[in-house]
Amino acid sequence: MLWPTTRKPSTRDLLRAEHRLQTVRGGRLWQWAVFLVFCLVCAAWWWRLDDGRERERRLAALAAENRALQAALEQGRLQQGEAQATQEQLMRRIEEMSAQVKRLKTELAFFQQQKKKH
């Protein structure tokens, strides 16, 4: 395969040509930096958006759990009130029956004394 050949520059051409220093083009570096910063901002925004959705879901779950716990608490309070009312009613009945037993014992003692006298 034949390669195209280039001619060697002559010394005369090299001396007469203008020679300027050229800097290495670094124009692409700042573009990559801007792109990287843009990607980071987009990722942070996306993470924040996703975190907000997760926070909303968690808040909704906690609100539902709070409602369930409030209902259970109210049910417990009602049961406690009912138990306390039942206990108070039973204590009154016990006191009434104790008083009745005491009265009946007194009457029994009275009738037994009356029987002994006759």
PyMOL commands that set and color helices and strands:
alter all, ss='L'
color gray80, all
select helices_A, chain A and resi 11-16+27-117
alter helices_A, ss='H'
color red, helices_A
deselect
rebuild
show_as cartoon
